[in-house]
Amino acid sequence: MTSQPIDVRVHIEDDRTGTTVSTLKRALADNLYYIQGKDENFATLYDYYMALAYTVRDRLVHRRIKTAQAYFDKDAKGVYYLSAEFLIGRLLLNNLINLGLYDQMQQALKESGLNLDDLIEREEEPGLGNGGLGRLAACFLDSMATLEIPAMGYGIRYEFGIFDQLICDGWQVEHPDNWLRFGNPWEIPRPDYMVEIKFGGHTEVLIDESGKSRVRWSPRVTVFGTPYDTPVPGYGNNTVNTLRLWAARAGEDFDFHVFNAGDYTQAVAAKTFSENISKVLYPNDHTPQGKELRLQQQYFFVSCSLQDIIRLYLRNHDTFDAFPDKVAIQLNDTHPAIGVAELMRLFLDDYELEWNQAWDLTRRTFAYTNHTLLSEALEKWPVSLFGRLLPRHLELIYEINQVFLDEVRLRYPSDSSKLARMSLIEEGQEKQVRMAHLACVGSHTVNGVAALHTELIKQELMRDFL
């Protein structure tokens, strides 16, 4: 009698995706042993937390792959939410509830001699947000997954959060929020999707083979963005979307020749410069160096994200004709507003579209959420800084501004003061780029964070743009 072969695939799927108490217990034990490299004789509470987190993540990943395949097969329109913050909070409890695994996991742990509440307390809170803006972004991601809307969040994988606060002798003392020091079981590195980001340098006009003028940007510095994916499950369904965060890396971490010459600090200078970009949430911008770093951060994650969005779009399309029909990009406040100029740069310089087509596609793709009614609080950048760090983008902003102001002149020929109020460039002793104006001009829709807020934007802050 011939024995029947064992169906290993079914057994593995059951272990990695099953939801019964017995399967969860076996998965916990396997992850403790093979991921943490411990058994029950040496495991700490943190080891058990990590084993639990990976057990939950396995089930998230299974649903995420199924979700991504469904989106691809249907060529579904995607919502891409760009935000400098995502205040997502601890993920273990939220993921258990959304996956419908809370009761089963609590029982599996109890039968293993563990308490779920104790393990939940071992999780570090991700240092990815500071307040309402970041919480709004996180809530939108949860809501879109629950509503089964194809969506992806994009931001920065900050190595340190804004800060940890301690009170010593009645005074606030700030310490680095080193939330990644023990690792992050929820994220999945995607080094194969790494993209290149340019800073500084100069531009030059070239004539291509067809006789058309093209602009080439020769940067002073190049860094690379590596994405890390965090699954975002919907509540009570099988949909799992993604939060994709970018970490900055140097093109060459180490200059061996400079090191051998004895300049050990300069040998790792490129690595230091690059990694500073994703080091801290909201670096102090009271100094010129701090201002420059903030602008570097904003451009870095926006350029990474737009290059990634275009890559995803081109999987199903040969031209950009359907881009606004398949891609919706939401700007969460002005931090990602440079995306308007960056998408234009990608369309014009990398994909060689004509200016009018590129501008039409850009304006039909972006939407902008405003977070403040105080005009003095709207983000502005010195033209000198912009030109030094992003020379090609400053050129494009001036081109966009010229086209926009020509439209304003046609509509309001006798109101010269309106031109000054609406211009993307604020005149003065030091010229400034108005990022909120750039976001408005480059978007098809502008909203506030509530219906009343939106009405006040229309009546007060941006009434010239109606």
N, C-alpha and C positions, 0 to 999 in steps of 0.2 A: 504494500500500500504506500503510495507516494504522499508525503506530507505537503500540505498547502503552504505557500509562502506567506509570511506575515506582511500585511499592508502597513508598512512603516509610516507612509504619508498620512494616513487617517489617524494613526496614534499621535503623530507629532501635531497635527492640526488640533486634535482634541486637547492635548496638553497646553498648546500655545494660545488657543482661542476659546476653550471651553469655559463654562460659567457655573458648573456644579460645584458644590462645596468640596467634594473629593478631588476634583480636577484642580481647583484652586490651591488646595493643600499641597498637592504634588508639584504644582508649578512654583509655589513659594519655596519648597525644599530644593528644587532644582536650581532656581535662581540664586538662592543663598550659597549653594555649593559651587556652581559653575561661574556665576558672575562675581560674587563677593569672595569666592575662594575660602569659605568658612563652613564649618558644620556647627551643630547646636552647642558643642562643647566650648567653642571659642568666639561665637558670634556675639556682637554687641547689639544694643538697640538700634544703632545706626545701620548696622549690617542688615537687620531685619527690615528696617524701613526701605533700604535700597532694594532688597529682594521683593518686597511688596510693590514698590514703585515699578520695577521692571515687569512684574507679573501683570500689573494694570496696563503698562505701556504696550506689552505684547498684543493685548486685545484692542488697544487703540490703533496700533499700526495695521493690524488686519483690516479693520474697518476703514482706515485712511486709504489703504491701497485700493480697496473696492470703490471708495468714493471717487478717488482720482481717476480710475478707469472709466467710471460712469460719466464723469465730466468730459473726459477726452472723447469717448465714443459719441456723445451727443453734441460735441463742439459747443458746449454751453458758454454763454457770456459770463465772464468772471468779474467780480468786484474786488478791487485791489486797494486796501486801506493803508495809506502811508501815514505813519505817526512816529514822532520822536519818543513817545512814551507808550507803554502798555502795562498798566498796573493790574496784572493778572492775579496777584495773590497766590497763596499756596494752592497747588494743583491736585494733590492726592484726593482730598475729600470731594472736591468738585468733580473730578473724573469718575470716582466711584458712583456718585449720585447720578451723573449724566449717563453713564453706561448701564445703570440699573443693577450695579453689583454690590451696593453697600451692605445689604443684609447677608448675602452669601459670603462676602469677604469677612465680615465681622464674625460669622460662625466659624469659618475656616481658621481664622486666627485664634479664636477661643479654643477650638479643639487642638490647636498647636501650642496652647499655653501662653498666648500673647493677647495683648489688649490693643484694639485698633486706635483708640484715643492716644495712647502713649506713642504709637508710631507716627501718627499725624503730627504730633508736636516736634518730631525730629526734623521735619522739613524746613529748610530755609526759605524765606519769602523772596522771590525773584526781585532784584533791584533794578527794575525796568521802568519804573514810573514814580511820580511824585504826588499827583493830585487828581483833580477832576478831569483834566484832559486825558490822562492815561487810563483812568477808570472808565471814561466814556468809550475809549478805543477798545478796551477789554470787553466791555458789555456788548458792543456792536459785534465783535467776533463771536461771542457766545450766542447772541441772537440770530446771526446769520446762519450759524451751524444748526441751530434749533429749527429755523424756518427752512432749512435745506437749500439755502442760497449758495451757489458756488462762490467762494470767497477766500482771500488770503490776506493776512496782515503782514506788513513789512516795517521793520524798524532796526534798531541797533542792539547788538548783544553786548551791553555794557559789562565790563569786567567788574566794575564797582558801581553800586547804586549811588544815590545822591549823598548819603552819609548815615551812619548810625548815631543816634543822639543819646548822650549820657548827661546826667545832671550831677555836677560835682561842686559842693559848697554853694549851692543855689544858682550855679551858672551852667549854661549849655556848653558841653564839650563835644566836638564833632570827631568821629572816627570813621575810617573807610568802611564802607559796607561791602565786605568781601564775601558776597553771597555764593560765589562759585568755588570757594576754597576746598570743599569736599566733593566737587563734581555736581553735575545736574543730570539725573537719570531720565528726565523727560525729553531732552533735546536729542536730535539726530544730526550729526555733522554731514554736510553735503559738499565735500571738497571738489567733487567733479563739476559743480556748478559755479566755481570760483570765477570772478570777473575782475577786469582791470579798471582802475580809476586814476585819472590824471589830475595833477595840480600844477599851477604856475606855468612858466615858459612863455611862449609867444605863438602867434598865428601868422600864417602866410597864405596868399591867394595863388592858386595854381590853375593852369588851364588843362583840362582833361583831353582825352583822345577825340572827343566829339566837339571840342572847341568851347565847352562851357567852363565857367570859372567855378572852382571849388576851393573851400577853405581847409587847410590842414593845421591842426593844433599840435605843436611840438612841446610837450610838457617838460617842466623842470624835474618833477618827481612823479613816480608811478607807484601806487600801492595796489594791493589786491583785497577783495572782499570775499570772505568765505561764509556761506550761509549755514545756519543751524535751524532745524525745523522742530517746532513744538506742536504736537497734535492738539486740535481744539474740537472736542466732541459736542454734538448737539444733545439736547435733553430729550430722552425718550425716543430716539431714533437711531439709525445706523450711520448717520452722516458724521464724518470727522474731517474738518477743514484744517488749515495750517497757519501757524504764525511763523514767518521766516525772518530771522534776525541775522544781521551781518556783523562779522568780526573783521577788523582790519589786520592785514599782514603785509610785511615787506616783500618786495620782489626777491631780494637777496638778504637773508637775515644776518649774514656774517661775511665781511670782506677779509678773506684770508691773507691777501697781500698786505693790506694795511695793518692787520694784526701782527704779521711777521716783522713789519717795520717798527713795531713797538707802540703804535697808537691804538691801544686797546679800547679806549672809549669811542674813537671814531669808527672802529671796526664794526660796531653794532649800532651806529648812529641811524642808519636807515630803518632798522628794526624798531628802535625807540620811537622815531618820528611816526612810523606807520601805526604802531600799536597804541600810541597815545590817542588816536582818533576814536577808538572804541573803548577807551579806558574808563571814563567817568561820565555819569549822567549829569548834564548841565555843569560843565567846568566854569569856574569863576570868570566872568567876562568883563571885569573892571580894569583889566590890563589889555594892551593891544594884542599880546600873545593869546589871552583868553578869548578875545573876540574872534581872532583868526581860527582858533581851534573849534569854536562853535560853528563857524561857517564851514570848516572842513567836515565836521560831523554831519551837517545837514546835507551837503552835496554828496558826501560819501554814501550814505544809505539810500539817498534818492537815485543816484546814478546806478548803484548796484541793483536796486529794485526795478528800475525801468529797463535795464538791460535784460533782467530776468523775465520781466513781463513780455518783452518782445520775443525772447527765446521761446516762451510758452506759446505765444500766438502763432509763431512761424511753424510750429509742429503741424498745424492743420491748414496753413494758408501760404500761398506763394506771393501774394501782393498785400499791400496795406489798405486796400480799398474798404475792407470790412472791419478795420481796426476799431472804430468807435462802436460798432455793432456787437463786438465780442469782448471789448475791454472797457470797464468803467473804473477810473482811478479817483479816489476820494482823498483830498488833502485835509488832514486833521490839523487845522490852524496853519500859520505861515511857515512853520519849520520846514515842510517839504515843498514850499512854493517854488523853489528853484527848479522843481520838476518841469515847469512850463518851458523854461529855456533849455533844459537838458533834453526833453523829448524832441524839441525842435532841432537841437544839435545832432541827435542820433538820426532823425529822419533826413536832415540835410547832408550831413558830413559822412555818416557811416552807410546810409542806404540810398543816398543821392536822389531824394525826392525833390520836386520843385517847391519853391517857397510857399506859394499859395496853397498847394495841396497839403504840405506839412502843417501849415497854420490852421487850415480847416480841420484836419484830423485831430490836432492837438486840442483845439477849443471844444470839439465834440466829445473828447475823451475825459477831460478833467471836470471835477466839481470841488467846491471849496467850502469847508466849515469854518466859520469865524467864531472865535472864543471870547472876544472882548469888544466892548463898545467905546473904550477910551482910545481916541486917536493917538494920544501920546504913547500908548502901550503897544501900538502896532509895530511890528518888526521892520527895521531899516538897517541897511548896511552901507558904510562909506564906499563911494565909487572907487576910491583909490585902493581899498582893500579888495574889492571885487575884481578890479582889473589886474591886480597882482596875483591873486589866487585862481581866478576863473576868467582869463582874458577872453576866451571864445564866448562865454555866456554874457559878458558885458556887451560885446558887440551885438549879440542877438537881442538882448534887452533893449538896446538903443534902436534896433531895426523894428522890433515889435512896437516900441513906443511911437516911432514915427508913423507907422501904419495906423495905429490906434488914434493918435492925435489928428491925423488927416481925416478920419471918420468923424471925430468930435467937431472939427472945424466945419465940415459939411453940414452937420446937424445944428450946430449953434454958431453961425458965422459972426454974430455980433457980441459974443460973450467970451472975451479973451481970458477973463479970470478963471473960467471953468477949465481951460487948458492947463493952467498952473495947478489947480486943485486935483485934476485927474491924471496928470502926468505920472509915469512910472519913476521919474527922476525928480526928487525934491531939490530945488535950487537953494542956495545959501552959501555960507562961508565954506562949508564942506558939503559937496553934493552927496545925496543919499539915494540908494535904490529902495523904493517902497515895495516891500514884499507882498503886502496885502493887496495893493493895486495890481501887481503882477498876477497874483492868484485870481483876482476878479476878472481881469482882461482875458486871461487864458482859460477860463472855465465857462461851461454852459449854464451852470447853476451855482448859486451862493446861498448858504443857509446859516442860521445860528444854531445854538444847542437846544433851543425850544421855540415854539411858535411865536411867543411874545418877543423873544430875542431877535428872531428873523424880521419881525415887523419893525423893531427899533433900528435894525441895520438899514432897512429900506427908508425909514423916515429921517434918520439922523446920520449915521456913520458913512454910508455909501449912497446917499440920495442922488449924488451927481451921476452915478452909474446906471440909474434906472432908465 
